Amino acid sequence: MPRVSPISAVQGSSRNIWRPFLLHLLLFSLLPGLLLLAGEVVLQTSGEVWPLPRVTAYQRTHPDSLFLRSVDQLFYAYKYRRILESRPSILVAGSSRTMKFRAPMFGDRADSFYNAGGILNSLRDLHDFSVTLPSSVTPAVLLLGLDPWWFNEQVAPAFSFADEIAKGAGFSFDEHVMALRWLFVSPQVLAHQARLALRPNDNQAIGIAARETGGGFRFDGSHKSRLPTPRTEQEWAFVDRETPPVIERVRSGTGNFPPATSLSRDRVVLLDAVLAAYQTRHVLVIGYLPPFSSEVLAQLESDPRHRFFWADFRHAMPELLGKHGFPLFDASATASVGLDDRAMSDGFHAEETFQARVVRVLLDDERIRAALPGTQAALDRALASPRTNYWQPDFAR
C-alpha cells in the first residue's frame, strides 16, 4: 500500500476545507452580482446614465424623443448645453412655470426657438446666465418669466448656476452607486425597466422618469406633461397636484411664500442691471408674469402677510421693464387670456394651451408681431381647432 506523505495529506485536507467555503461564497455572491448586473443594464439601456452629449445627439436624430432622468433631472446642464448647440434666436427662460411654451407656437421662427424653462430659479441665476452665455449665442428675443419669490429676501437661491451647468458630462462612480441604490429601493421600477430592456424602446424615452411616466423634455426644450389628459367635464375640474398644494403654502407662509411687505431693493437693482445689459445688446426682452390658480391669487391679494408684497411686485415689474423699453404681460390671472383654472395643472403651473394664448396676446404689440412672423396664423389655426382642449393646443397640420 503506497504511503501518503504528511504534506500531501495536509494539502488535500486544506482543499477539502476551502472547496465548500468557496462554493458557498460563490452562491452567496451570485444574487447580488446578478442584481448589480441587472441594475447596470437598466441604467444603460434606459439612458439614465447617458452623458448629456449622447442625450442631445440621440434627440437630434430622434426629434420626437423625450428626456427626463429620475436620479438627477439636470435642468441647468441639459438646457444650457442645448442653447450653446442650437443658438436659438427665440429663447424662453425662467422657472418650471415657463416650460410649456413650444416651438410650434412661434410660427416661421419655430426652428430657431428653444425653451430654457427650469434653468432660472432666482435673480442670481438670471444674472449668472446673462453673463455666462457667450455673446455669439445672444438671442434676438428673450421671453423672460419672472416669479415673485425671486424678490423676497426670505427666499434664498437654491442652486449655484455655475455648478449646475457643469454637470452631466458623464456619470461618476458615486453617481452610479446612488443610481443603483435608488433602483434597489424601487423594485417595481427595476423590474419594469428590466422588462423594457429586453425589447426596443418604442416610446423613444431617455431616462427612467421619461420611460415610466411618458413625460419629459422635447428637443425644443419644452416639457411634455406626464399627467393624463382629462376626458370628461368632471375630470376637467381644477385639482392642485402639487404636494403640498400651493394654496396651503401661501396660507402657511412656507416654501416660496414667506411673509414679506416689499420687494428686496438689492434684487430689483440686480434685475435692472440685467435688463440694461440686454438693452445694450439689442435683445427684445418680453417680461411675463405666469399665472396662479384663482384661489391662490385671491389669497395673495387679500392676506395681509402677502398683499403689500404682491401689489408691489405687480406694480414694479411693468415699470422696471418699461424703463428699458421692454414690454411685459401680466398673466397672473387665468382670465387674462380668457381661460380659467381648468388651464392649470396645479396652483402655479399652466399648461400648453394657456401659454399659446399668452403668445397670441403678445402679438398685439407691434414689435413682437414683427419679430415673430407667421406666429399669428399658426396660433389662430391651433386655437380654433376642435381638438384643442384646456391643456393641449392642436398643432397637427
C-alpha positions as a printed NumPy array, in Angstrom:
array([[  0.   ,   0.   ,   0.   ],
       [  1.522,   3.331,  -1.053],
       [  2.364,   5.743,   1.666],
       [  0.805,   9.219,   1.691],
       [  3.169,  11.939,   2.739],
       [  2.06 ,  14.196,   5.605],
       [  2.399,  17.252,   3.366],
       [  0.1  ,  15.822,   0.684],
       [ -2.427,  14.845,   3.292],
       [ -2.483,  18.369,   4.699],
       [ -2.854,  19.893,   1.22 ],
       [ -5.7  ,  17.565,   0.358],
       [ -7.396,  18.312,   3.624],
       [ -6.973,  22.054,   3.034],
       [ -8.566,  21.785,  -0.401],
       [-11.462,  19.86 ,   1.056],
       [-11.989,  22.588,   3.642],
       [-11.844,  25.501,   1.167],
       [-13.938,  23.954,  -1.589],
       [-17.322,  24.146,   0.201],
       [-16.467,  27.581,   1.552],
       [-15.711,  28.91 ,  -1.932],
       [-18.846,  27.258,  -3.268],
       [-20.949,  28.931,  -0.563],
       [-19.226,  32.254,  -1.233],
       [-19.982,  31.93 ,  -4.948],
       [-23.628,  31.126,  -4.287],
       [-23.875,  33.942,  -1.744],
       [-22.423,  36.433,  -4.254],
       [-24.468,  35.237,  -7.199],
       [-27.722,  37.027,  -6.362],
       [-26.121,  40.408,  -5.501],
       [-23.985,  40.097,  -8.622],
       [-26.988,  39.423, -10.804],
       [-28.841,  42.347,  -9.224],
       [-25.905,  44.661,  -9.842],
       [-25.697,  43.464, -13.432],
       [-29.443,  43.94 , -13.932],
       [-29.244,  47.41 , -12.395],
       [-26.383,  48.431, -14.664],
       [-28.182,  47.078, -17.735],
       [-31.267,  49.107, -16.777],
       [-29.25 ,  52.291, -16.23 ],
       [-27.559,  51.942, -19.615],
       [-30.497,  50.818, -21.752],
       [-32.855,  53.386, -20.243],
       [-30.45 ,  56.258, -20.879],
       [-30.475,  57.155, -17.172],
       [-26.669,  57.365, -17.053],
       [-26.02 ,  58.619, -20.565],
       [-23.743,  61.672, -20.644],
       [-25.52 ,  64.759, -21.933],
       [-23.672,  64.889, -25.285],
       [-25.073,  61.42 , -26.023],
       [-28.568,  62.514, -24.972],
       [-28.587,  65.54 , -27.257],
       [-27.065,  63.56 , -30.136],
       [-29.844,  60.988, -29.783],
       [-32.563,  63.626, -29.66 ],
       [-31.113,  65.275, -32.754],
       [-31.685,  62.085, -34.744],
       [-34.898,  61.19 , -32.878],
       [-36.674,  64.588, -32.535],
       [-39.797,  63.017, -31.015],
       [-37.867,  61.538, -28.091],
       [-38.252,  62.8  , -24.52 ],
       [-35.567,  63.165, -21.862],
       [-36.072,  63.028, -18.106],
       [-33.956,  61.229, -15.532],
       [-35.06 ,  60.042, -12.119],
       [-31.821,  60.404, -10.179],
       [-30.915,  63.945, -11.249],
       [-33.056,  65.89 , -13.706],
       [-30.209,  68.176, -14.793],
       [-32.398,  71.114, -15.857],
       [-29.5  ,  73.516, -15.925],
       [-26.776,  71.48 , -17.631],
       [-29.051,  69.837, -20.185],
       [-30.685,  73.052, -21.313],
       [-27.586,  75.229, -21.186],
       [-25.742,  72.784, -23.459],
       [-28.675,  72.758, -25.871],
       [-28.654,  76.571, -26.009],
       [-24.961,  76.551, -26.922],
       [-25.589,  73.946, -29.62 ],
       [-28.756,  75.354, -31.167],
       [-28.046,  79.101, -30.834],
       [-31.758,  79.99 , -30.755],
       [-32.923,  83.41 , -31.836],
       [-36.148,  82.981, -29.813],
       [-35.441,  81.919, -26.239],
       [-37.789,  81.299, -23.309],
       [-36.17 ,  81.39 , -19.878],
       [-37.466,  81.179, -16.348],
       [-38.513,  78.619, -13.785],
       [-40.578,  75.489, -14.401],
       [-43.59 ,  77.8  , -14.806],
       [-42.337,  78.65 , -18.332],
       [-41.671,  75.09 , -19.534],
       [-44.857,  74.719, -21.608],
       [-44.041,  77.168, -24.413],
       [-43.413,  75.088, -27.545],
       [-41.724,  75.688, -30.885],
       [-44.954,  75.379, -32.967],
       [-46.293,  78.426, -31.1  ],
       [-43.728,  80.644, -32.839],
       [-44.663,  80.412, -36.498],
       [-41.932,  80.909, -39.088],
       [-39.251,  81.041, -36.383],
       [-40.151,  77.713, -34.776],
       [-36.878,  76.166, -35.951],
       [-34.876,  78.843, -34.131],
       [-36.809,  78.522, -30.857],
       [-35.659,  76.972, -27.591],
       [-37.343,  76.714, -24.192],
       [-34.863,  77.006, -21.331],
       [-37.583,  76.902, -18.678],
       [-36.198,  75.477, -15.442],
       [-32.757,  76.998, -15.911],
       [-33.569,  80.133, -13.885],
       [-34.839,  79.847, -10.324],
       [-33.611,  83.11 ,  -8.852],
       [-32.374,  86.523,  -9.905],
       [-28.856,  85.292,  -9.196],
       [-29.451,  82.57 , -11.783],
       [-30.686,  85.17 , -14.254],
       [-27.637,  87.344, -13.697],
       [-25.201,  84.419, -13.953],
       [-26.931,  83.177, -17.084],
       [-26.765,  86.606, -18.725],
       [-23.031,  86.992, -18.091],
       [-22.083,  83.355, -18.778],
       [-23.83 ,  82.892, -22.127],
       [-21.365,  83.806, -24.909],
       [-22.232,  86.933, -26.866],
       [-22.281,  84.826, -30.051],
       [-25.293,  82.954, -28.642],
       [-27.285,  86.043, -27.663],
       [-30.936,  85.602, -28.717],
       [-32.891,  88.201, -30.644],
       [-35.963,  87.712, -28.438],
       [-35.974,  86.617, -24.791],
       [-39.326,  85.704, -23.237],
       [-38.497,  86.011, -19.554],
       [-40.698,  84.538, -16.837],
       [-40.463,  86.388, -13.506],
       [-41.581,  84.816, -10.224],
       [-42.491,  86.973,  -7.205],
       [-40.375,  84.976,  -4.74 ],
       [-37.257,  85.961,  -6.688],
       [-37.661,  89.351,  -4.982],
       [-38.332,  88.02 ,  -1.479],
       [-35.27 ,  88.28 ,   0.758],
       [-36.566,  85.354,   2.814],
       [-36.179,  83.011,  -0.184],
       [-32.524,  82.121,  -0.724],
       [-31.262,  80.911,  -4.13 ],
       [-31.377,  77.12 ,  -4.086],
       [-28.761,  76.473,  -6.781],
       [-25.387,  77.655,  -7.987],
       [-25.715,  78.287, -11.706],
       [-22.017,  77.644, -12.433],
       [-22.049,  74.341, -10.537],
       [-25.276,  73.139, -12.148],
       [-24.286,  73.788, -15.772],
       [-21.011,  71.917, -15.199],
       [-22.878,  68.652, -14.565],
       [-23.732,  65.913, -16.994],
       [-20.524,  65.225, -18.94 ],
       [-20.643,  61.679, -17.562],
       [-21.68 ,  59.642, -14.558],
       [-19.096,  59.335, -11.779],
       [-18.689,  56.189,  -9.692],
       [-20.519,  57.829,  -6.784],
       [-23.419,  58.788,  -9.054],
       [-23.587,  55.221, -10.331],
       [-23.799,  53.954,  -6.775],
       [-26.532,  56.482,  -5.981],
       [-28.482,  55.472,  -9.097],
       [-28.177,  51.753,  -8.288],
       [-29.255,  52.369,  -4.701],
       [-32.306,  54.262,  -5.955],
       [-33.191,  51.371,  -8.242],
       [-32.861,  48.762,  -5.489],
       [-35.243,  50.643,  -3.202],
       [-37.705,  50.843,  -6.118],
       [-38.043,  47.142,  -7.015],
       [-41.152,  47.653,  -9.148],
       [-39.335,  50.229, -11.268],
       [-36.295,  47.942, -11.545],
       [-38.447,  45.005, -12.649],
       [-40.401,  47.094, -15.165],
       [-37.284,  48.681, -16.634],
       [-35.581,  45.274, -16.831],
       [-38.502,  44.02 , -18.922],
       [-38.289,  47.094, -21.158],
       [-34.569,  46.465, -21.646],
       [-35.428,  43.19 , -23.393],
       [-37.284,  44.956, -26.199],
       [-36.791,  48.131, -28.261],
       [-37.568,  51.472, -26.658],
       [-40.78 ,  52.037, -28.599],
       [-41.598,  55.378, -26.992],
       [-38.11 ,  56.81 , -27.586],
       [-37.817,  57.933, -23.987],
       [-34.397,  58.68 , -22.491],
       [-34.13 ,  58.324, -18.72 ],
       [-36.167,  56.252, -16.306],
       [-38.562,  59.087, -15.419],
       [-39.414,  59.6  , -19.091],
       [-39.886,  55.861, -19.646],
       [-42.017,  55.418, -16.543],
       [-44.249,  58.48 , -16.897],
       [-44.328,  59.298, -20.605],
       [-43.33 ,  62.882, -19.824],
       [-40.09 ,  64.776, -20.292],
       [-38.217,  67.368, -22.299],
       [-38.723,  67.61 , -26.032],
       [-35.886,  68.524, -28.358],
       [-37.125,  72.153, -28.331],
       [-36.725,  72.264, -24.523],
       [-40.444,  72.312, -23.777],
       [-41.834,  69.858, -21.257],
       [-44.412,  67.248, -22.198],
       [-46.649,  66.633, -19.219],
       [-46.68 ,  63.231, -17.565],
       [-50.282,  63.818, -16.497],
       [-53.091,  62.009, -18.308],
       [-55.359,  64.394, -20.187],
       [-58.808,  64.731, -18.587],
       [-61.628,  63.353, -20.717],
       [-64.866,  64.43 , -19.043],
       [-66.2  ,  67.665, -17.609],
       [-65.864,  66.192, -14.133],
       [-62.221,  65.288, -14.754],
       [-61.552,  68.794, -16.064],
       [-62.395,  70.271, -12.651],
       [-59.294,  72.026, -11.291],
       [-57.065,  69.979,  -8.989],
       [-53.883,  71.291,  -7.407],
       [-51.494,  68.38 ,  -7.967],
       [-48.578,  69.93 ,  -6.069],
       [-47.6  ,  68.39 ,  -2.721],
       [-48.422,  70.209,  -0.542],
       [-50.932,  72.21 ,  -2.625],
       [-49.788,  75.726,  -3.454],
       [-52.706,  77.307,  -1.588],
       [-51.529,  75.6  ,   1.621],
       [-48.052,  77.059,   1.162],
       [-49.484,  80.55 ,   0.736],
       [-51.761,  80.226,   3.76 ],
       [-48.966,  78.876,   5.942],
       [-46.33 ,  81.273,   4.606],
       [-43.976,  78.406,   3.706],
       [-41.99 ,  77.293,   0.671],
       [-41.764,  80.151,  -1.82 ],
       [-44.253,  82.255,   0.131],
       [-42.708,  83.508,   3.391],
       [-44.431,  86.731,   4.508],
       [-42.902,  89.948,   3.165],
       [-44.122,  93.504,   2.805],
       [-41.943,  94.817,  -0.022],
       [-39.561,  93.733,  -2.742],
       [-35.864,  93.351,  -1.993],
       [-34.194,  96.532,  -3.146],
       [-30.953,  94.712,  -3.987],
       [-32.774,  92.169,  -6.134],
       [-34.669,  94.856,  -8.016],
       [-31.347,  96.581,  -8.711],
       [-29.917,  93.272,  -9.975],
       [-32.799,  92.79 , -12.416],
       [-32.396,  96.39 , -13.553],
       [-28.721,  95.732, -14.351],
       [-29.53 ,  92.571, -16.305],
       [-32.21 ,  94.356, -18.334],
       [-29.832,  97.207, -19.069],
       [-27.263,  94.736, -20.391],
       [-29.854,  93.102, -22.667],
       [-30.959,  96.53 , -23.869],
       [-27.35 ,  97.335, -24.801],
       [-27.144,  94.063, -26.75 ],
       [-30.377,  94.929, -28.598],
       [-32.257,  91.91 , -27.258],
       [-36.036,  92.282, -27.198],
       [-36.895,  91.131, -23.675],
       [-40.56 ,  90.258, -23.143],
       [-41.471,  90.122, -19.472],
       [-44.003,  87.511, -18.427],
       [-45.724,  87.002, -15.075],
       [-47.038,  83.4  , -15.058],
       [-50.482,  82.621, -13.619],
       [-51.769,  81.35 , -10.304],
       [-54.994,  79.495,  -9.674],
       [-57.874,  81.779,  -8.699],
       [-57.774,  80.658,  -5.058],
       [-54.032,  81.267,  -4.76 ],
       [-54.304,  84.641,  -6.478],
       [-57.143,  85.718,  -4.172],
       [-55.08 ,  84.731,  -1.144],
       [-52.057,  86.698,  -2.364],
       [-54.243,  89.747,  -2.931],
       [-56.079,  89.628,   0.403],
       [-53.78 ,  88.063,   3.002],
       [-52.162,  90.92 ,   4.98 ],
       [-48.917,  88.921,   5.155],
       [-48.668,  88.881,   1.34 ],
       [-50.81 ,  91.56 ,  -0.243],
       [-48.422,  94.504,   0.064],
       [-45.55 ,  92.473,  -1.385],
       [-47.792,  91.141,  -4.142],
       [-49.089,  94.603,  -5.062],
       [-45.53 ,  95.934,  -5.085],
       [-44.455,  93.112,  -7.41 ],
       [-47.263,  93.654,  -9.928],
       [-46.628,  97.401,  -9.946],
       [-42.819,  97.283, -10.11 ],
       [-42.345,  94.723, -12.912],
       [-44.02 ,  96.594, -15.802],
       [-42.461,  99.816, -14.584],
       [-38.962,  98.316, -14.493],
       [-39.181,  96.638, -17.891],
       [-40.784,  99.732, -19.384],
       [-37.795, 101.758, -18.195],
       [-35.694,  99.799, -20.701],
       [-38.296,  99.877, -23.447],
       [-39.391,  96.278, -22.908],
       [-43.   ,  95.039, -22.848],
       [-44.458,  92.928, -20.049],
       [-47.586,  90.811, -19.938],
       [-49.099,  90.199, -16.519],
       [-50.842,  86.838, -16.848],
       [-51.184,  86.308, -13.093],
       [-54.923,  85.674, -13.536],
       [-56.019,  82.907, -15.895],
       [-58.801,  85.21 , -17.105],
       [-56.119,  87.461, -18.642],
       [-56.133,  85.151, -21.679],
       [-59.794,  84.185, -21.493],
       [-59.35 ,  80.925, -19.593],
       [-59.991,  79.665, -16.06 ],
       [-58.4  ,  77.283, -13.584],
       [-59.003,  74.308, -15.865],
       [-55.982,  75.524, -17.855],
       [-53.808,  74.893, -14.766],
       [-52.381,  71.545, -13.654],
       [-51.726,  72.904, -10.155],
       [-51.731,  76.163,  -8.231],
       [-48.918,  77.826, -10.191],
       [-48.287,  75.812, -13.386],
       [-50.306,  76.474, -16.535],
       [-50.392,  74.015, -19.407],
       [-49.676,  74.483, -23.12 ],
       [-52.975,  75.991, -24.247],
       [-52.598,  78.813, -21.736],
       [-49.08 ,  79.564, -22.996],
       [-50.273,  79.519, -26.603],
       [-52.858,  82.139, -25.682],
       [-50.166,  84.174, -23.93 ],
       [-48.148,  84.318, -27.163],
       [-51.302,  85.254, -29.076],
       [-51.91 ,  88.209, -26.728],
       [-48.264,  89.264, -27.019],
       [-48.747,  89.69 , -30.767],
       [-50.869,  92.754, -30.039],
       [-47.527,  94.509, -29.541],
       [-46.274,  95.627, -32.949],
       [-42.618,  94.96 , -32.092],
       [-43.351,  91.406, -31.017],
       [-45.545,  90.743, -34.041],
       [-42.741,  91.913, -36.331],
       [-40.222,  89.697, -34.512],
       [-42.429,  86.591, -34.814],
       [-43.636,  86.337, -38.437],
       [-46.178,  83.623, -39.145],
       [-46.991,  83.182, -35.464],
       [-50.492,  84.643, -35.555],
       [-51.644,  82.302, -38.327],
       [-50.186,  79.243, -36.591],
       [-51.8  ,  80.117, -33.257],
       [-55.168,  81.093, -34.703],
       [-55.319,  77.795, -36.563],
       [-54.383,  75.757, -33.483],
       [-56.622,  77.569, -31.027],
       [-59.628,  77.342, -33.363],
       [-59.267,  73.58 , -33.771],
       [-61.984,  71.458, -32.119],
       [-59.173,  69.144, -30.949],
       [-57.667,  71.885, -28.793],
       [-58.539,  71.424, -25.117],
       [-57.7  ,  73.258, -21.891],
       [-54.213,  71.783, -21.818],
       [-53.094,  70.953, -25.358],
       [-53.475,  73.091, -28.484],
       [-53.774,  71.227, -31.76 ],
       [-50.66 ,  71.912, -33.836],
       [-51.224,  68.992, -36.227],
       [-51.273,  70.038, -39.866]])
